[in-house]
């Protein structure tokens, strides 16, 4: 029996069932109340470890990595979401999110991320580390995505929201081409080289947004927080 046939005959895991419901919600409800238009590379990635990264305006940003793969996605989320209780505590538990301290000092989160990627899974990171409450350029990036990509040889898929998500008002979402740092695979990477890689990611996402705005006359509000 081939690997593909085994996947078809296996019963879905609890996590796979959760994400099947999330995909259903996105198709039947989300895109109606929060309409969006997709641009860029609309490929699906089902057979490779994957790191999704995106700019961060709201909690609803978790929807857009679902458009890149049908597989479960492990979101890296700050520990406070679980500690606060309520819906977010339920969500991070059901989705098996990887919890990390705001200062990024959680070694266990790094180990969990590497384990998932080495097993061929998918993780999502918001490199800004917190929500951007303005229309300003991307906030400074926290390190992590580039290092994980280099250590696990997982490609990075950048996802950029051009504008904030609003009810019944269309936003535009750009999915970029995979980014890889093959020149560092299997090598010892310095702190400076990792910082350079993080800058490459931030610059790529910034350019995706600016290039779109150059081509499309979308009115952007002032950057008041």
Buried (B, 14 or more C-beta within 10 A) or exposed (E): EEEEEEEEEEEEEEBBEBBEEBBEEBEEEBBEEBBBEEBBBEEEBEEEBBBBBBBBBBBBBBBBBBBBBBBBBBBBBBBEBBEEEEEBEEBBEBBBBBBBEEEBEBEEBBEBBBEBBEEEBBBBBBBBBEBBEEBEEBBEBBBBBBBBBBBBBBBBBBBBBBBBBEEEEEBBBBBBBBBBBEEBEEEEBEEEBBEBBBEBBBEBBBEBBEEBBEEEEEEEEEEEE
